[in-house]
Structures are given as C-alpha cells and as structure tokens.
Amino acid sequence: MNYRKYFEKKLKEFVKTLEEHITTKDGEWSIKGFIDAYKNIYTISNDTKQ
C-alpha cells in the first residue's frame, strides 16, 4: 500500500471515530466554525461538509 492510500485509510478511520462527537442525531455537523488563538472566527461553509 502506498503512503497516500494508507493516509487516506487512516484519515477515514479517524473521522469515523469523531462522528458521534461532532454530528447531531440526524447527521448534521454540530461544529459550525473554528476560533484560533487570536480569537479570529472561521466559519465552515456547507460545501466542505460533504
């Protein structure tokens, strides 16, 4: 298995473990953005969630 395929496999496994913590019961993301150390707010648009 090449590095890219290995990374993709491990990333998908990691994301699965997060789903129960970052989604609502109907599958919507509960995280709507991020705040950095300087208190800048970065929203996540809908097209990045698919």
PyMOL Python script that loads the backbone (N, CA, C, O; Angstrom):
from pymol import cmd

cmd.read_pdbstr("""\
ATOM      1  N   MET A   1       0.857  -1.185   0.000  1.00  0.00           N
ATOM      2  CA  MET A   1       0.000   0.000   0.000  1.00  0.00           C
ATOM      3  C   MET A   1       0.893   1.235   0.000  1.00  0.00           C
ATOM      4  O   MET A   1       1.824   1.340   0.799  1.00  0.00           O
ATOM      5  N   ASN A   2       0.602   2.165  -0.901  1.00  0.00           N
ATOM      6  CA  ASN A   2       1.422   3.378  -0.924  1.00  0.00           C
ATOM      7  C   ASN A   2       0.996   4.347   0.185  1.00  0.00           C
ATOM      8  O   ASN A   2      -0.063   4.192   0.794  1.00  0.00           O
ATOM      9  N   TYR A   3       1.826   5.326   0.423  1.00  0.00           N
ATOM     10  CA  TYR A   3       1.603   6.258   1.534  1.00  0.00           C
ATOM     11  C   TYR A   3       0.274   6.983   1.406  1.00  0.00           C
ATOM     12  O   TYR A   3      -0.437   7.148   2.398  1.00  0.00           O
ATOM     13  N   ARG A   4      -0.073   7.419   0.197  1.00  0.00           N
ATOM     14  CA  ARG A   4      -1.316   8.178   0.015  1.00  0.00           C
ATOM     15  C   ARG A   4      -2.540   7.325   0.384  1.00  0.00           C
ATOM     16  O   ARG A   4      -3.435   7.797   1.085  1.00  0.00           O
ATOM     17  N   LYS A   5      -2.576   6.091  -0.081  1.00  0.00           N
ATOM     18  CA  LYS A   5      -3.697   5.193   0.233  1.00  0.00           C
ATOM     19  C   LYS A   5      -3.746   4.898   1.731  1.00  0.00           C
ATOM     20  O   LYS A   5      -4.823   4.857   2.327  1.00  0.00           O
ATOM     21  N   TYR A   6      -2.580   4.693   2.334  1.00  0.00           N
ATOM     22  CA  TYR A   6      -2.501   4.429   3.770  1.00  0.00           C
ATOM     23  C   TYR A   6      -3.032   5.629   4.558  1.00  0.00           C
ATOM     24  O   TYR A   6      -3.824   5.464   5.486  1.00  0.00           O
ATOM     25  N   PHE A   7      -2.595   6.830   4.190  1.00  0.00           N
ATOM     26  CA  PHE A   7      -3.039   8.052   4.862  1.00  0.00           C
ATOM     27  C   PHE A   7      -4.552   8.220   4.718  1.00  0.00           C
ATOM     28  O   PHE A   7      -5.242   8.531   5.688  1.00  0.00           O
ATOM     29  N   GLU A   8      -5.055   8.015   3.521  1.00  0.00           N
ATOM     30  CA  GLU A   8      -6.492   8.153   3.275  1.00  0.00           C
ATOM     31  C   GLU A   8      -7.286   7.157   4.126  1.00  0.00           C
ATOM     32  O   GLU A   8      -8.306   7.524   4.710  1.00  0.00           O
ATOM     33  N   LYS A   9      -6.838   5.928   4.202  1.00  0.00           N
ATOM     34  CA  LYS A   9      -7.497   4.897   5.005  1.00  0.00           C
ATOM     35  C   LYS A   9      -7.516   5.293   6.479  1.00  0.00           C
ATOM     36  O   LYS A   9      -8.555   5.210   7.135  1.00  0.00           O
ATOM     37  N   LYS A  10      -6.366   5.723   6.997  1.00  0.00           N
ATOM     38  CA  LYS A  10      -6.275   6.106   8.410  1.00  0.00           C
ATOM     39  C   LYS A  10      -7.104   7.357   8.707  1.00  0.00           C
ATOM     40  O   LYS A  10      -7.712   7.455   9.772  1.00  0.00           O
ATOM     41  N   LEU A  11      -7.131   8.296   7.790  1.00  0.00           N
ATOM     42  CA  LEU A  11      -7.924   9.513   7.981  1.00  0.00           C
ATOM     43  C   LEU A  11      -9.410   9.175   8.041  1.00  0.00           C
ATOM     44  O   LEU A  11     -10.132   9.697   8.890  1.00  0.00           O
ATOM     45  N   LYS A  12      -9.865   8.310   7.151  1.00  0.00           N
ATOM     46  CA  LYS A  12     -11.276   7.909   7.172  1.00  0.00           C
ATOM     47  C   LYS A  12     -11.627   7.184   8.467  1.00  0.00           C
ATOM     48  O   LYS A  12     -12.708   7.393   9.017  1.00  0.00           O
ATOM     49  N   GLU A  13     -10.739   6.348   8.952  1.00  0.00           N
ATOM     50  CA  GLU A  13     -10.965   5.659  10.232  1.00  0.00           C
ATOM     51  C   GLU A  13     -11.061   6.669  11.377  1.00  0.00           C
ATOM     52  O   GLU A  13     -11.916   6.536  12.253  1.00  0.00           O
ATOM     53  N   PHE A  14     -10.191   7.673  11.370  1.00  0.00           N
ATOM     54  CA  PHE A  14     -10.197   8.704  12.407  1.00  0.00           C
ATOM     55  C   PHE A  14     -11.487   9.513  12.365  1.00  0.00           C
ATOM     56  O   PHE A  14     -12.080   9.792  13.406  1.00  0.00           O
ATOM     57  N   VAL A  15     -11.922   9.888  11.172  1.00  0.00           N
ATOM     58  CA  VAL A  15     -13.145  10.676  11.033  1.00  0.00           C
ATOM     59  C   VAL A  15     -14.344   9.898  11.570  1.00  0.00           C
ATOM     60  O   VAL A  15     -15.221  10.476  12.211  1.00  0.00           O
ATOM     61  N   LYS A  16     -14.385   8.613  11.315  1.00  0.00           N
ATOM     62  CA  LYS A  16     -15.483   7.791  11.837  1.00  0.00           C
ATOM     63  C   LYS A  16     -15.561   7.862  13.360  1.00  0.00           C
ATOM     64  O   LYS A  16     -16.654   7.883  13.926  1.00  0.00           O
ATOM     65  N   THR A  17     -14.406   7.900  14.023  1.00  0.00           N
ATOM     66  CA  THR A  17     -14.406   7.968  15.483  1.00  0.00           C
ATOM     67  C   THR A  17     -14.905   9.321  15.990  1.00  0.00           C
ATOM     68  O   THR A  17     -15.385   9.423  17.119  1.00  0.00           O
ATOM     69  N   LEU A  18     -14.795  10.352  15.164  1.00  0.00           N
ATOM     70  CA  LEU A  18     -15.247  11.687  15.564  1.00  0.00           C
ATOM     71  C   LEU A  18     -16.739  11.904  15.338  1.00  0.00           C
ATOM     72  O   LEU A  18     -17.352  12.745  15.996  1.00  0.00           O
ATOM     73  N   GLU A  19     -17.319  11.158  14.420  1.00  0.00           N
ATOM     74  CA  GLU A  19     -18.705  11.413  14.025  1.00  0.00           C
ATOM     75  C   GLU A  19     -19.666  11.507  15.197  1.00  0.00           C
ATOM     76  O   GLU A  19     -20.518  12.396  15.217  1.00  0.00           O
ATOM     77  N   GLU A  20     -19.557  10.633  16.154  1.00  0.00           N
ATOM     78  CA  GLU A  20     -20.500  10.673  17.272  1.00  0.00           C
ATOM     79  C   GLU A  20     -20.324  11.913  18.145  1.00  0.00           C
ATOM     80  O   GLU A  20     -21.227  12.266  18.903  1.00  0.00           O
ATOM     81  N   HIS A  21     -19.189  12.568  18.049  1.00  0.00           N
ATOM     82  CA  HIS A  21     -18.922  13.756  18.859  1.00  0.00           C
ATOM     83  C   HIS A  21     -19.202  15.059  18.117  1.00  0.00           C
ATOM     84  O   HIS A  21     -19.410  16.089  18.758  1.00  0.00           O
ATOM     85  N   ILE A  22     -19.213  15.044  16.786  1.00  0.00           N
ATOM     86  CA  ILE A  22     -19.319  16.297  16.025  1.00  0.00           C
ATOM     87  C   ILE A  22     -20.560  16.372  15.141  1.00  0.00           C
ATOM     88  O   ILE A  22     -20.692  17.301  14.344  1.00  0.00           O
ATOM     89  N   THR A  23     -21.470  15.410  15.270  1.00  0.00           N
ATOM     90  CA  THR A  23     -22.698  15.460  14.480  1.00  0.00           C
ATOM     91  C   THR A  23     -23.917  15.346  15.388  1.00  0.00           C
ATOM     92  O   THR A  23     -23.855  14.811  16.495  1.00  0.00           O
ATOM     93  N   THR A  24     -25.026  15.870  14.876  1.00  0.00           N
ATOM     94  CA  THR A  24     -26.291  15.740  15.595  1.00  0.00           C
ATOM     95  C   THR A  24     -26.887  14.371  15.285  1.00  0.00           C
ATOM     96  O   THR A  24     -26.334  13.626  14.477  1.00  0.00           O
ATOM     97  N   LYS A  25     -27.993  14.036  15.910  1.00  0.00           N
ATOM     98  CA  LYS A  25     -28.627  12.736  15.706  1.00  0.00           C
ATOM     99  C   LYS A  25     -29.069  12.511  14.266  1.00  0.00           C
ATOM    100  O   LYS A  25     -29.121  11.372  13.801  1.00  0.00           O
ATOM    101  N   ASP A  26     -29.387  13.594  13.558  1.00  0.00           N
ATOM    102  CA  ASP A  26     -29.813  13.451  12.163  1.00  0.00           C
ATOM    103  C   ASP A  26     -28.665  13.624  11.160  1.00  0.00           C
ATOM    104  O   ASP A  26     -28.910  13.751   9.961  1.00  0.00           O
ATOM    105  N   GLY A  27     -27.419  13.630  11.641  1.00  0.00           N
ATOM    106  CA  GLY A  27     -26.260  13.652  10.750  1.00  0.00           C
ATOM    107  C   GLY A  27     -25.700  15.020  10.409  1.00  0.00           C
ATOM    108  O   GLY A  27     -24.726  15.116   9.662  1.00  0.00           O
ATOM    109  N   GLU A  28     -26.292  16.081  10.938  1.00  0.00           N
ATOM    110  CA  GLU A  28     -25.787  17.435  10.693  1.00  0.00           C
ATOM    111  C   GLU A  28     -24.545  17.679  11.534  1.00  0.00           C
ATOM    112  O   GLU A  28     -24.418  17.147  12.638  1.00  0.00           O
ATOM    113  N   TRP A  29     -23.627  18.487  11.008  1.00  0.00           N
ATOM    114  CA  TRP A  29     -22.450  18.842  11.798  1.00  0.00           C
ATOM    115  C   TRP A  29     -22.850  19.766  12.937  1.00  0.00           C
ATOM    116  O   TRP A  29     -23.602  20.716  12.725  1.00  0.00           O
ATOM    117  N   SER A  30     -22.362  19.504  14.134  1.00  0.00           N
ATOM    118  CA  SER A  30     -22.620  20.394  15.259  1.00  0.00           C
ATOM    119  C   SER A  30     -21.561  21.490  15.344  1.00  0.00           C
ATOM    120  O   SER A  30     -21.756  22.490  16.035  1.00  0.00           O
ATOM    121  N   ILE A  31     -20.445  21.305  14.648  1.00  0.00           N
ATOM    122  CA  ILE A  31     -19.382  22.318  14.592  1.00  0.00           C
ATOM    123  C   ILE A  31     -19.662  23.222  13.404  1.00  0.00           C
ATOM    124  O   ILE A  31     -19.816  22.744  12.280  1.00  0.00           O
ATOM    125  N   LYS A  32     -19.728  24.504  13.643  1.00  0.00           N
ATOM    126  CA  LYS A  32     -20.042  25.461  12.584  1.00  0.00           C
ATOM    127  C   LYS A  32     -18.861  26.339  12.224  1.00  0.00           C
ATOM    128  O   LYS A  32     -18.942  27.142  11.294  1.00  0.00           O
ATOM    129  N   GLY A  33     -17.749  26.192  12.962  1.00  0.00           N
ATOM    130  CA  GLY A  33     -16.579  27.002  12.675  1.00  0.00           C
ATOM    131  C   GLY A  33     -15.491  26.758  13.700  1.00  0.00           C
ATOM    132  O   GLY A  33     -15.604  25.884  14.560  1.00  0.00           O
ATOM    133  N   PHE A  34     -14.437  27.546  13.591  1.00  0.00           N
ATOM    134  CA  PHE A  34     -13.298  27.431  14.498  1.00  0.00           C
ATOM    135  C   PHE A  34     -12.876  28.815  14.962  1.00  0.00           C
ATOM    136  O   PHE A  34     -13.079  29.807  14.262  1.00  0.00           O
ATOM    137  N   ILE A  35     -12.294  28.869  16.133  1.00  0.00           N
ATOM    138  CA  ILE A  35     -11.717  30.105  16.663  1.00  0.00           C
ATOM    139  C   ILE A  35     -10.248  29.834  16.923  1.00  0.00           C
ATOM    140  O   ILE A  35      -9.903  28.871  17.607  1.00  0.00           O
ATOM    141  N   ASP A  36      -9.368  30.691  16.372  1.00  0.00           N
ATOM    142  CA  ASP A  36      -7.934  30.473  16.568  1.00  0.00           C
ATOM    143  C   ASP A  36      -7.446  31.140  17.852  1.00  0.00           C
ATOM    144  O   ASP A  36      -8.230  31.749  18.580  1.00  0.00           O
ATOM    145  N   ALA A  37      -6.174  31.025  18.117  1.00  0.00           N
ATOM    146  CA  ALA A  37      -5.582  31.553  19.349  1.00  0.00           C
ATOM    147  C   ALA A  37      -5.687  33.076  19.447  1.00  0.00           C
ATOM    148  O   ALA A  37      -5.580  33.638  20.537  1.00  0.00           O
ATOM    149  N   TYR A  38      -5.897  33.740  18.310  1.00  0.00           N
ATOM    150  CA  TYR A  38      -6.014  35.205  18.292  1.00  0.00           C
ATOM    151  C   TYR A  38      -7.469  35.658  18.301  1.00  0.00           C
ATOM    152  O   TYR A  38      -7.768  36.836  18.108  1.00  0.00           O
ATOM    153  N   LYS A  39      -8.379  34.691  18.532  1.00  0.00           N
ATOM    154  CA  LYS A  39      -9.810  34.927  18.607  1.00  0.00           C
ATOM    155  C   LYS A  39     -10.437  35.309  17.262  1.00  0.00           C
ATOM    156  O   LYS A  39     -11.488  35.948  17.220  1.00  0.00           O
ATOM    157  N   ASN A  40      -9.782  34.911  16.162  1.00  0.00           N
ATOM    158  CA  ASN A  40     -10.384  35.061  14.839  1.00  0.00           C
ATOM    159  C   ASN A  40     -11.364  33.917  14.651  1.00  0.00           C
ATOM    160  O   ASN A  40     -11.087  32.782  15.040  1.00  0.00           O
ATOM    161  N   ILE A  41     -12.513  34.216  14.053  1.00  0.00           N
ATOM    162  CA  ILE A  41     -13.543  33.205  13.839  1.00  0.00           C
ATOM    163  C   ILE A  41     -13.548  32.801  12.373  1.00  0.00           C
ATOM    164  O   ILE A  41     -13.578  33.648  11.479  1.00  0.00           O
ATOM    165  N   TYR A  42     -13.517  31.491  12.142  1.00  0.00           N
ATOM    166  CA  TYR A  42     -13.543  30.946  10.791  1.00  0.00           C
ATOM    167  C   TYR A  42     -14.759  30.032  10.680  1.00  0.00           C
ATOM    168  O   TYR A  42     -14.829  29.006  11.356  1.00  0.00           O
ATOM    169  N   THR A  43     -15.714  30.398   9.832  1.00  0.00           N
ATOM    170  CA  THR A  43     -16.902  29.573   9.660  1.00  0.00           C
ATOM    171  C   THR A  43     -16.600  28.483   8.637  1.00  0.00           C
ATOM    172  O   THR A  43     -15.677  28.597   7.830  1.00  0.00           O
ATOM    173  N   ILE A  44     -17.395  27.438   8.694  1.00  0.00           N
ATOM    174  CA  ILE A  44     -17.286  26.332   7.729  1.00  0.00           C
ATOM    175  C   ILE A  44     -18.518  26.412   6.840  1.00  0.00           C
ATOM    176  O   ILE A  44     -19.645  26.361   7.331  1.00  0.00           O
ATOM    177  N   SER A  45     -18.308  26.537   5.536  1.00  0.00           N
ATOM    178  CA  SER A  45     -19.442  26.596   4.628  1.00  0.00           C
ATOM    179  C   SER A  45     -19.989  25.192   4.401  1.00  0.00           C
ATOM    180  O   SER A  45     -19.296  24.204   4.643  1.00  0.00           O
ATOM    181  N   ASN A  46     -21.231  25.105   3.938  1.00  0.00           N
ATOM    182  CA  ASN A  46     -21.887  23.811   3.738  1.00  0.00           C
ATOM    183  C   ASN A  46     -21.159  22.911   2.744  1.00  0.00           C
ATOM    184  O   ASN A  46     -21.187  21.689   2.896  1.00  0.00           O
ATOM    185  N   ASP A  47     -20.517  23.474   1.746  1.00  0.00           N
ATOM    186  CA  ASP A  47     -19.907  22.641   0.713  1.00  0.00           C
ATOM    187  C   ASP A  47     -18.691  21.868   1.204  1.00  0.00           C
ATOM    188  O   ASP A  47     -18.259  20.937   0.524  1.00  0.00           O
ATOM    189  N   THR A  48     -18.122  22.213   2.351  1.00  0.00           N
ATOM    190  CA  THR A  48     -16.968  21.479   2.874  1.00  0.00           C
ATOM    191  C   THR A  48     -17.371  20.297   3.732  1.00  0.00           C
ATOM    192  O   THR A  48     -16.518  19.517   4.155  1.00  0.00           O
ATOM    193  N   LYS A  49     -18.658  20.156   3.991  1.00  0.00           N
ATOM    194  CA  LYS A  49     -19.138  19.120   4.899  1.00  0.00           C
ATOM    195  C   LYS A  49     -19.555  17.846   4.190  1.00  0.00           C
ATOM    196  O   LYS A  49     -19.994  16.901   4.846  1.00  0.00           O
ATOM    197  N   GLN A  50     -19.434  17.789   2.898  1.00  0.00           N
ATOM    198  CA  GLN A  50     -19.912  16.617   2.174  1.00  0.00           C
ATOM    199  C   GLN A  50     -18.824  15.688   1.794  1.00  0.00           C
ATOM    200  O   GLN A  50     -19.082  14.654   1.178  1.00  0.00           O
TER     201      GLN A  50
END
""", "prot")
cmd.dss("prot")
cmd.show_as("cartoon", "prot")
cmd.util.cbc("prot")
cmd.orient("prot")
